[in-house]
Amino acid sequence: VHELADKGLPKAHAFRGGKEYSARTVDQHLGLNKRAIVGTMAQTAAQRFLMPVTECEFTFNTLLDELGRDVWSSG
């Protein structure tokens, strides 16, 4: 999962494809588990991963250009 909001220091979160994760676990890993926060701050957290294409096109294209074969075997 790539964070699209930060152009200066892109971040990626990796999850093992052969393992199942609960929604709560994914929320915790991505920093979205702050249920008490409502309004602008919660909206900002989600915008790290979901943005209009017009706002993240450069980052998205850069990620696609840098894709390569995974060096870690899956099993």
N, CA, C and O of each residue as an XYZ file, in Angstrom:
300
protein
N       0.858     -1.157      0.000
C       0.000      0.000      0.000
C       0.907      1.223      0.000
O       1.736      1.389      0.895
N       0.748      2.071     -0.997
C       1.586      3.253     -1.127
C       0.852      4.482     -0.620
O      -0.325      4.689     -0.915
N       1.576      5.304      0.158
C       1.039      6.593      0.568
C       1.312      7.573     -0.566
O       2.452      7.716     -1.007
N       0.278      8.239     -1.031
C       0.389      9.114     -2.186
C       0.513     10.588     -1.829
O       0.867     11.398     -2.686
N       0.233     10.951     -0.593
C       0.155     12.355     -0.226
C       1.518     13.028     -0.105
O       1.636     14.212     -0.421
N       2.539     12.324      0.336
C       3.842     12.933      0.581
C       4.742     12.738     -0.627
O       5.210     11.628     -0.879
N       4.988     13.807     -1.376
C       5.804     13.702     -2.585
C       7.290     13.670     -2.260
O       8.071     13.111     -3.029
N       7.693     14.248     -1.152
C       9.102     14.330     -0.810
C       9.674     13.030     -0.276
O      10.826     12.702     -0.558
N       8.895     12.289      0.486
C       9.361     11.044      1.092
C       8.269      9.989      0.957
O       7.500      9.770      1.893
N       8.196      9.332     -0.202
C       7.134      8.335     -0.404
C       7.300      7.150      0.539
O       8.416      6.707      0.809
N       6.187      6.648      1.030
C       6.188      5.511      1.949
C       5.360      4.384      1.349
O       4.395      4.616      0.620
N       5.757      3.168      1.671
C       4.997      1.996      1.242
C       4.882      1.046      2.411
O       5.823      0.893      3.190
N       3.736      0.410      2.536
C       3.479     -0.575      3.581
C       3.274     -1.915      2.892
O       2.444     -2.029      1.990
N       4.021     -2.929      3.310
C       3.942     -4.239      2.666
C       3.235     -5.247      3.568
O       3.473     -5.301      4.774
N       2.378     -6.027      2.969
C       1.667     -7.097      3.656
C       1.941     -8.396      2.909
O       1.978     -8.416      1.679
N       2.131     -9.472      3.649
C       2.380    -10.772      3.024
C       1.125    -11.231      2.284
O       0.025    -11.208      2.838
N       1.295    -11.642      1.048
C       0.156    -12.059      0.236
C      -0.470    -13.367      0.674
O      -1.645    -13.605      0.395
N       0.284    -14.225      1.356
C      -0.236    -15.510      1.774
C      -0.870    -15.493      3.149
O      -1.295    -16.536      3.645
N      -0.941    -14.346      3.766
C      -1.488    -14.239      5.118
C      -2.747    -13.376      5.082
O      -2.811    -12.379      4.363
N      -3.742    -13.773      5.866
C      -4.964    -12.975      5.964
C      -4.845    -12.011      7.132
O      -4.348    -12.377      8.197
N      -5.300    -10.780      6.934
C      -5.257     -9.743      7.953
C      -6.676     -9.272      8.242
O      -7.493     -9.141      7.331
N      -6.957     -9.023      9.496
C      -8.262     -8.466      9.842
C      -8.255     -6.974      9.510
O      -7.196     -6.358      9.396
N      -9.433     -6.415      9.359
C      -9.541     -4.977      9.073
C      -8.891     -4.165     10.189
O      -8.265     -3.138      9.929
N      -9.039     -4.619     11.415
C      -8.458     -3.910     12.558
C      -6.929     -3.900     12.478
O      -6.299     -2.880     12.756
N      -6.333     -5.033     12.098
C      -4.880     -5.117     11.973
C      -4.371     -4.187     10.876
O      -3.369     -3.498     11.065
N      -5.051     -4.161      9.737
C      -4.657     -3.278      8.646
C      -4.784     -1.825      9.083
O      -3.895     -1.019      8.811
N      -5.882     -1.480      9.760
C      -6.063     -0.127     10.286
C      -4.901      0.268     11.182
O      -4.397      1.387     11.086
N      -4.472     -0.636     12.049
C      -3.376     -0.341     12.974
C      -2.067     -0.146     12.224
O      -1.324      0.790     12.519
N      -1.772     -1.004     11.267
C      -0.529     -0.883     10.503
C      -0.472      0.407      9.692
O       0.594      1.005      9.544
N      -1.601      0.830      9.174
C      -1.638      2.026      8.336
C      -1.889      3.305      9.130
O      -1.880      4.399      8.565
N      -2.113      3.175     10.435
C      -2.349      4.361     11.260
C      -3.737      4.935     11.110
O      -3.942      6.130     11.322
N      -4.697      4.098     10.745
C      -6.078      4.555     10.560
C      -6.978      4.142     11.713
O      -8.198      4.282     11.620
N      -6.397      3.631     12.804
C      -7.197      3.057     13.886
C      -7.635      4.070     14.936
O      -8.102      3.672     16.002
N      -7.505      5.316     14.680
C      -7.898      6.341     15.648
C      -9.377      6.656     15.470
O      -9.738      7.673     14.878
N     -10.215      5.786     15.980
C     -11.665      5.909     15.806
C     -12.247      7.133     16.522
O     -13.297      7.643     16.133
N     -11.567      7.594     17.557
C     -12.088      8.728     18.316
C     -11.957     10.032     17.538
O     -12.679     10.995     17.796
N     -11.032     10.052     16.586
C     -10.818     11.266     15.811
C     -11.862     11.334     14.707
O     -12.029     10.394     13.931
N     -12.555     12.454     14.653
C     -13.565     12.635     13.617
C     -13.287     13.932     12.877
O     -12.477     14.751     13.310
N     -13.959     14.101     11.777
C     -13.838     15.358     11.050
C     -12.567     15.435     10.231
O     -12.182     14.477      9.561
N     -11.925     16.580     10.294
C     -10.801     16.891      9.423
C      -9.618     15.952      9.606
O      -9.020     15.539      8.613
N      -9.254     15.597     10.837
C      -8.081     14.755     11.057
C      -8.279     13.351     10.505
O      -7.360     12.798      9.901
N      -9.444     12.767     10.694
C      -9.727     11.432     10.162
C      -9.745     11.468      8.640
O      -9.278     10.538      7.983
N     -10.281     12.536      8.091
C     -10.325     12.687      6.650
C      -8.900     12.799      6.091
O      -8.601     12.232      5.040
N      -8.028     13.523      6.788
C      -6.643     13.675      6.363
C      -5.917     12.347      6.368
O      -5.120     12.086      5.466
N      -6.165     11.493      7.361
C      -5.526     10.180      7.424
C      -5.886      9.345      6.197
O      -5.014      8.703      5.613
N      -7.138      9.346      5.806
C      -7.567      8.577      4.638
C      -6.996      9.162      3.349
O      -6.757      8.422      2.395
N      -6.776     10.454      3.303
C      -6.253     11.092      2.097
C      -4.795     10.721      1.826
O      -4.293     10.984      0.734
N      -4.110     10.120      2.791
C      -2.747      9.647      2.544
C      -2.749      8.555      1.490
O      -1.764      8.382      0.772
N      -3.844      7.817      1.390
C      -3.920      6.671      0.486
C      -4.889      6.880     -0.669
O      -4.720      6.272     -1.726
N      -5.878      7.709     -0.495
C      -6.898      7.945     -1.516
C      -6.884      9.412     -1.909
O      -7.155     10.292     -1.092
N      -6.563      9.664     -3.176
C      -6.512     11.033     -3.667
C      -7.038     11.063     -5.088
O      -7.003     10.050     -5.785
N      -7.522     12.207     -5.520
C      -7.893     12.332     -6.925
C      -6.657     12.144     -7.810
O      -5.558     12.551     -7.434
N      -6.830     11.542     -8.961
C      -5.713     11.267     -9.867
C      -4.978     12.556    -10.230
O      -3.754     12.556    -10.365
N      -5.707     13.632    -10.386
C      -5.070     14.893    -10.766
C      -4.080     15.378     -9.710
O      -3.147     16.111    -10.037
N      -4.264     14.986     -8.458
C      -3.383     15.427     -7.385
C      -2.197     14.497     -7.161
O      -1.212     14.908     -6.548
N      -2.260     13.269     -7.635
C      -1.176     12.322     -7.368
C      -0.630     11.667     -8.634
O       0.033     10.633     -8.553
N      -0.893     12.241     -9.779
C      -0.489     11.629    -11.042
C       1.024     11.425    -11.128
O       1.472     10.358    -11.549
N       1.815     12.418    -10.739
C       3.271     12.289    -10.807
C       3.750     11.154     -9.913
O       4.550     10.323    -10.344
N       3.269     11.108     -8.672
C       3.672     10.056     -7.738
C       3.263      8.692     -8.269
O       4.050      7.748     -8.218
N       2.063      8.578     -8.770
C       1.570      7.320     -9.312
C       2.434      6.850    -10.484
O       2.811      5.680    -10.546
N       2.746      7.749    -11.402
C       3.576      7.384    -12.558
C       4.984      6.994    -12.128
O       5.572      6.082    -12.709
N       5.535      7.663    -11.125
C       6.851      7.322    -10.607
C       6.844      5.921    -10.013
O       7.770      5.144    -10.242
N       5.805      5.595     -9.250
C       5.692      4.257     -8.673
C       5.621      3.196     -9.764
O       6.263      2.151     -9.654
N       4.861      3.449    -10.797
C       4.754      2.491    -11.895
C       6.091      2.310    -12.605
O       6.446      1.192    -12.980
N       6.832      3.395    -12.792
C       8.133      3.310    -13.452
C       9.141      2.515    -12.632
O      10.030      1.876    -13.195
N       9.012      2.549    -11.307
C       9.971      1.897    -10.427
C       9.593      0.458    -10.066
O      10.321     -0.199     -9.323
N       8.470     -0.036    -10.580
C       8.071     -1.405    -10.278
C       9.103     -2.392    -10.795
O       9.638     -2.236    -11.892
N       9.371     -3.401     -9.997
C      10.317     -4.435    -10.407
C       9.919     -5.764     -9.797
O       8.968     -5.850     -9.020
N      10.642     -6.771    -10.152
C      10.381     -8.114     -9.642
C      10.701     -8.155     -8.152
O      11.716     -7.615     -7.712
N       9.831     -8.798     -7.380
C      10.038     -8.950     -5.938
C      11.176     -9.918     -5.686
O      11.150    -11.048     -6.174
N      12.182     -9.484     -4.922
C      13.345    -10.331     -4.663
C      13.088    -11.356     -3.572
O      13.867    -12.297     -3.418
N      12.023    -11.197     -2.819
C      11.679    -12.131     -1.741
C      10.769    -13.202     -2.294
O       9.725    -12.898     -2.871
N      11.154    -14.441     -2.125
C      10.310    -15.519     -2.636
C       9.034    -15.628     -1.808
O       9.039    -15.342     -0.610
N       7.967    -16.032     -2.435
C       6.690    -16.118     -1.740
C       6.432    -17.506     -1.177
O       5.350    -17.750     -0.642
N       7.341    -18.381     -1.273
C       7.096    -19.676     -0.664
C       7.916    -20.706     -1.203
O       7.817    -21.858     -0.781
